[in-house]
Amino acid sequence: MGWTLKPLSGTHPLLHGRMEGAEGYNLTAGVEFRKALVKAGKLGRQTPQFFGIWDGEKMIGLYSPFDVVFSTTGYEAHGCRGYKTADARAVATNLVIYLSALK
């Protein structure tokens, strides 16, 4: 399809929480992940990992290799590679705010 993935920088509104018309959570440091993801040893930083899906010069979507939705429930699941519950809820909140503010 010709789309490309580009990592979002720490200055992106989704990560620092300062969005047009709303204030979310600052996710640029101290985010905690579930055991399965920590044990996998693939975390180079303590921040969410999001990629913009780009069609040329326009971002048309978001992708994260880490689970957000199930992690918000507070239930444990073997092998869940996501955030601890409180941080999953913060990430989900920022996603909703960011997506609702798009024009």
N, C-alpha and C positions, 0 to 999 in steps of 0.2 A: 504494500500500500504506500510505501515511500515515507512512512512515519519514522521519526527518530525519538529516542529517549534521551533526555538531558537531566542530570541531577539538579534539584532545586538547591540554591545556595542558602546559607544560614540567614541571609537578609530577606529571603522571600517572606511575604506576609503570612503565609500558612504556617511557617515555623516560628516567627517571632511574635505572632499574635496581634500585631497592629494592622488592622484592616480598615478599609474605607467605611466609616460609619459604625464601627464596632471594635471592641477590644476582646481578644481571645486570650489564650494561654501562651506564655513564652516557653517554647519547646526546644530552645537552643542549647540547653544543658540540663543534666540531671534526670533525664528520662530513664525509667526502669523497665526492663524487659523480663519476660517469663523465662523460666529455667531452660527450656528446650533451646531457645535462641541463644542464651548466654553460653550453654554447654557446646553449642555448635561452633563457638569461637569466631563468628563472622562479624562481630561488632567492632568496628574501629573507633566508634565514638558513641556517646550517650545521647544521641539525638535521633528523631525519626528519620527515616530514609524515604524520600519521595522523589519521583521522577516526573517531569513534565512530558507529555506525549505531544510531539510537535508535528504539524503538517506545514512544512516550509517555515515561515516566520510566525505562525499562529499556534499557540498552545491550545490543544483540543481536548485534553484529558489529563488525568493524574494516575500514577501507578505507584504502589508501595509493595515491596516484597514481604512486608511484615503484616500480620493479621491485626485488624482494628476492630471489626464488628464483633466477633466471638469474644475477644478479650474484654469488651465492655461489660459482659454479663457477670463476671466474677467467678464463673465456674472454671475448674481446672480440667484440662484435657491433655492426654498424653501427646507429646510432640507439638503442642501449640507454639508456633513461632511468632509471638506477638508481644504486646506490651502488658505490664502489670495493669490491673483494673483501673486504678485512678488515672494513670497516664493514658491508657486507651480511651478513656472518656474525655480527657483533655484534647487528644488528637482528633477524636470524632467531633467534638465541639468546634475546633478550629476548621475542620473540613466543612461542616455545615455553614459556619459563618462565612468562610471564604467563598464557597460556591454560591451562597445566596446573595453575595455582594457583587458577583460578576455582572458585567453589562454586556 
